Amino acid sequence: PQYFGNNVRMNKGINTNIDEILHRGTTPIDADTFKDMSEQKDILVIDTRSKEIYAEEGTVPGAWYIGVDGSFAPWVGALVKDINQKIIFIAEGGREHEVVTRFSRVGYDNTLGYLRGGMHAWKAAGHEIDQIGSISAIQFANKLKEGSMEAPLDVRKETEYLSEHVVGVDNFPLDTIHQNFAEINPNKEYFLHCASGYRSLIAASIFQANGVKKVTDVRGGFNDIKDSGVELTEYVCPTTLL
């Protein structure tokens, strides 16, 4: 991840004072200003709320989803390529300080503030929302059997995929999403799953932010898909793949 090289600078004490980082990072930004900032090419919007709230309420167009209750630090580090990236964020009320602290712990000190009033304020201001559709594992299995699914993708790590996966579903690992995004056709309809539903939502949000309009998340991921009656490859112990 990008943040490891930053540890040296942090240990030398030349990083920005944590109080300054928290003060700036917890600046409340009204919906109209947040919209203007979100449209600037050098600012990244990250939605840190729970995957359930994120899926239900939708998000700011162009935002990436990286939920603070999941594997937040590793995925911020793996996906946000510039350690100095300007970040504005959406958080559950009362968790703004925690989010800024979590960003800062892995070296991302350039948080500029959060959406005051959350998505309720955003919608009240009349701004558009992006929302990712979702289906259950059973619905996924049915569509697969019917042959009515255009582009299903498994976004787990390659070793997880090789260990066991759904027959006919290609691997497109989240950790190499930026390097391989040229392979994605923005006109296709994608159905994404991981193991449990956290990584697939991150991937779906990045697909959507990059202009893929038809992207659907499979709730419960491979853990639920395994029990849905779809054809799986023969299980291989992951340790034999190392």
Backbone torsions as a table, in degrees:
resi	resn	phi	psi	omega
1	PRO	NA	158.7	-174.2
2	GLN	-63.0	-26.2	-167.1
3	TYR	-81.4	-13.1	-174.3
4	PHE	-63.4	-40.2	179.6
5	GLY	-63.5	-24.1	-178.6
6	ASN	-75.3	-19.7	-178.0
7	ASN	-59.2	-34.8	-179.4
8	VAL	-62.8	-47.2	179.3
9	ARG	-61.6	-39.6	-178.8
10	MET	-65.1	-41.8	-178.8
11	ASN	-67.2	-26.8	178.2
12	LYS	-79.0	-8.7	176.4
13	GLY	81.1	18.3	-178.2
14	ILE	-100.8	6.1	175.5
15	ASN	-78.2	161.6	-179.6
16	THR	-58.9	143.6	178.0
17	ASN	-56.0	133.9	-175.4
18	ILE	-61.3	-33.3	178.0
19	ASP	-64.6	-39.3	177.0
20	GLU	-64.5	-43.4	-179.2
21	ILE	-61.2	-45.4	-179.9
22	LEU	-66.6	-39.4	-179.1
23	HIS	-63.2	-48.4	-178.8
24	ARG	-70.0	-43.3	-175.0
25	GLY	-66.2	-27.3	-179.3
26	THR	-98.2	23.8	174.8
27	THR	-70.8	123.2	176.7
28	PRO	-75.5	132.6	-178.2
29	ILE	-117.3	125.0	-179.0
30	ASP	-68.7	161.0	-171.0
31	ALA	-58.2	-42.6	-177.7
32	ASP	-66.4	-42.9	178.4
33	THR	-66.6	-40.1	179.0
34	PHE	-59.8	-41.4	178.8
35	LYS	-61.4	-47.5	179.7
36	ASP	-59.7	-43.6	-179.6
37	MET	-66.8	-38.8	-177.5
38	SER	-64.7	-22.0	-178.7
39	GLU	-90.2	-2.4	176.7
40	GLN	-81.9	133.5	-172.8
41	LYS	-64.8	-23.7	-176.7
42	ASP	-94.3	6.8	179.6
43	ILE	-117.1	131.8	179.1
44	LEU	-106.9	132.8	175.6
45	VAL	-98.5	127.6	176.9
46	ILE	-122.5	127.1	177.6
47	ASP	-95.3	117.7	-171.9
48	THR	-106.1	7.1	-174.9
49	ARG	-72.2	174.8	178.0
50	SER	-63.6	152.9	-176.9
51	LYS	-65.1	-29.2	179.4
52	GLU	-67.7	-46.7	179.6
53	ILE	-66.5	-42.7	179.3
54	TYR	-57.6	-48.2	-177.6
55	ALA	-66.0	-37.2	-176.2
56	GLU	-75.0	-43.9	-172.2
57	GLU	-92.3	-16.1	-173.9
58	GLY	77.5	-178.1	-174.1
59	THR	-146.6	179.3	177.8
60	VAL	-72.2	132.7	178.6
61	PRO	-52.9	132.1	179.4
62	GLY	90.6	-7.0	-178.1
63	ALA	-75.0	145.2	169.2
64	TRP	-92.0	146.6	172.6
65	TYR	-98.4	121.8	167.1
66	ILE	-140.7	97.7	-173.3
67	GLY	-70.1	133.5	-176.6
68	VAL	-67.2	-19.2	-179.7
69	ASP	-88.9	-2.6	176.6
70	GLY	-101.7	-150.8	178.5
71	SER	-81.4	68.0	-169.1
72	PHE	-63.5	-56.8	-175.0
73	ALA	-58.7	-49.3	-179.7
74	PRO	-59.9	-37.8	-176.8
75	TRP	-79.2	-33.7	171.2
76	VAL	-59.8	-46.7	-178.4
77	GLY	-63.6	-36.9	-178.1
78	ALA	-77.5	-31.3	-170.3
79	LEU	-103.2	-31.0	179.6
80	VAL	-90.4	103.0	-167.6
81	LYS	-71.7	-30.2	-176.2
82	ASP	-101.5	117.4	-179.0
83	ILE	-62.3	-22.6	179.9
84	ASN	-97.4	11.6	-178.4
85	GLN	-53.6	130.5	172.5
86	LYS	-73.2	128.2	-175.9
87	ILE	-128.0	131.4	165.0
88	ILE	-117.2	152.2	-169.9
89	PHE	-142.0	164.1	174.9
90	ILE	-114.9	130.6	-177.8
91	ALA	-135.8	159.9	170.9
92	GLU	-69.7	142.5	-176.5
93	GLY	-52.7	129.6	178.3
94	GLY	91.7	-3.5	-177.4
95	ARG	-109.9	9.2	-175.3
96	GLU	-61.3	-44.3	-179.6
97	HIS	-61.1	-43.9	179.0
98	GLU	-60.2	-43.4	-178.3
99	VAL	-63.8	-46.4	179.6
100	VAL	-61.4	-41.5	178.0
101	THR	-61.1	-43.0	-179.3
102	ARG	-66.1	-40.3	174.4
103	PHE	-60.0	-47.0	-173.9
104	SER	-66.8	-33.9	-179.2
105	ARG	-58.7	-28.3	179.2
106	VAL	-106.4	18.6	169.5
107	GLY	95.2	-2.0	-179.9
108	TYR	-90.7	91.9	-171.5
109	ASP	-99.0	0.1	-172.5
110	ASN	-100.1	42.5	173.9
111	THR	-79.0	132.5	-173.3
112	LEU	-105.7	-7.2	179.0
113	GLY	143.1	177.9	-175.6
114	TYR	-128.4	164.0	179.8
115	LEU	-74.4	107.8	-179.8
116	ARG	-66.5	128.2	-179.9
117	GLY	82.8	-0.5	175.8
118	GLY	59.4	-156.4	-175.8
119	MET	-68.3	-21.1	176.3
120	HIS	-64.8	-43.2	178.6
121	ALA	-67.8	-38.3	179.3
122	TRP	-61.1	-47.0	179.9
123	LYS	-67.9	-38.3	179.4
124	ALA	-62.8	-28.6	179.1
125	ALA	-80.9	-3.9	175.5
126	GLY	84.3	17.2	-178.0
127	HIS	-85.8	152.6	179.4
128	GLU	-68.0	154.5	174.9
129	ILE	-123.1	153.5	169.3
130	ASP	-102.9	138.2	179.0
131	GLN	-139.2	136.6	-179.3
132	ILE	-98.5	126.3	177.9
133	GLY	-69.8	157.4	177.8
134	SER	-142.9	152.9	175.0
135	ILE	-133.7	159.9	177.8
136	SER	-80.7	167.5	177.3
137	ALA	-61.3	-37.0	179.1
138	ILE	-65.7	-42.9	177.4
139	GLN	-62.5	-40.7	177.2
140	PHE	-59.5	-47.5	-179.3
141	ALA	-61.1	-42.5	-179.7
142	ASN	-63.8	-44.0	179.7
143	LYS	-64.9	-37.4	179.3
144	LEU	-64.3	-44.6	-179.6
145	LYS	-65.8	-35.5	179.4
146	GLU	-72.9	-17.7	-175.8
147	GLY	76.5	20.6	-175.9
148	SER	-101.3	19.6	-178.5
149	MET	-111.7	117.2	-172.5
150	GLU	-71.0	-53.3	-172.9
151	ALA	-142.3	80.0	175.3
152	PRO	-78.5	137.5	179.4
153	LEU	-133.5	141.6	176.1
154	ASP	-102.9	115.5	-173.6
155	VAL	-97.9	14.1	176.2
156	ARG	-70.8	170.4	176.6
157	LYS	-62.6	155.4	-177.9
158	GLU	-57.6	-39.1	-179.5
159	THR	-64.8	-38.0	177.1
160	GLU	-64.1	-44.2	-178.7
161	TYR	-62.3	-47.2	-178.3
162	LEU	-66.7	-27.8	178.6
163	SER	-64.7	-43.8	178.8
164	GLU	-171.2	132.6	177.6
165	HIS	-152.0	171.6	178.5
166	VAL	-75.5	129.0	178.7
167	VAL	-59.9	130.4	178.1
168	GLY	91.1	-1.6	179.1
169	VAL	-105.7	126.1	-179.0
170	ASP	-81.2	159.9	178.3
171	ASN	-97.4	130.8	176.6
172	PHE	-140.0	80.2	-170.4
173	PRO	-60.2	137.0	177.9
174	LEU	-58.4	-36.8	-173.9
175	ASP	-68.9	-13.3	176.1
176	THR	-120.0	24.6	-174.1
177	ILE	-60.7	-39.3	-178.3
178	HIS	-69.3	-43.3	-177.9
179	GLN	-64.1	-32.3	-172.0
180	ASN	-107.2	8.3	-171.8
181	PHE	-65.3	-22.0	178.3
182	ALA	-60.9	-20.5	179.2
183	GLU	-74.7	-15.0	-174.9
184	ILE	-85.7	129.6	177.8
185	ASN	-94.0	113.6	-175.4
186	PRO	-64.0	-12.3	-178.9
187	ASN	-93.3	-6.4	178.9
188	LYS	-86.1	163.3	174.3
189	GLU	-103.5	119.9	-175.3
190	TYR	-105.7	143.2	174.9
191	PHE	-122.3	114.3	-171.8
192	LEU	-109.6	138.0	170.5
193	HIS	-140.5	155.0	172.4
194	CYS	-122.2	-137.9	177.7
195	ALA	-87.9	-43.1	-174.0
196	SER	-129.5	-15.1	177.6
197	GLY	121.1	-5.1	-179.7
198	TYR	-80.7	-53.9	-177.9
199	ARG	-66.5	-34.9	-179.0
200	SER	-66.3	-33.6	176.4
201	LEU	-68.9	-38.9	175.9
202	ILE	-59.8	-49.9	-179.5
203	ALA	-60.2	-44.9	-179.1
204	ALA	-60.6	-39.6	-179.9
205	SER	-66.1	-36.7	178.7
206	ILE	-72.0	-38.1	173.5
207	PHE	-56.6	-50.6	-176.1
208	GLN	-64.3	-41.2	179.4
209	ALA	-64.2	-23.5	179.9
210	ASN	-100.2	19.5	170.2
211	GLY	93.0	7.1	175.8
212	VAL	-86.5	108.7	-172.3
213	LYS	-80.7	-30.7	-175.4
214	LYS	-107.2	91.6	178.6
215	VAL	-137.5	133.1	-175.3
216	THR	-127.2	137.2	178.5
217	ASP	-96.0	139.6	176.9
218	VAL	-97.2	109.7	-177.3
219	ARG	-63.6	138.4	177.2
220	GLY	83.4	-14.2	173.3
221	GLY	57.2	-157.5	-175.7
222	PHE	-61.8	-30.2	179.0
223	ASN	-56.7	-39.6	178.0
224	ASP	-86.0	-35.4	-178.1
225	ILE	-60.0	-36.7	-179.1
226	LYS	-55.4	-31.2	-176.4
227	ASP	-95.3	9.5	-173.2
228	SER	-98.0	-0.2	176.2
229	GLY	91.2	7.3	178.1
230	VAL	-77.8	160.3	179.6
231	GLU	-77.8	128.2	179.7
232	LEU	-113.1	155.4	173.1
233	THR	-71.7	163.4	178.6
234	GLU	-67.1	133.6	-177.5
235	TYR	-65.1	132.7	175.1
236	VAL	-121.5	129.1	-179.4
237	CYS	-60.1	125.8	-176.4
238	PRO	-55.1	-30.2	-177.8
239	THR	-65.5	-24.4	179.1
240	THR	-77.6	-10.9	-178.7
241	LEU	-93.9	-6.3	-176.7
242	LEU	-74.5	NA	NA
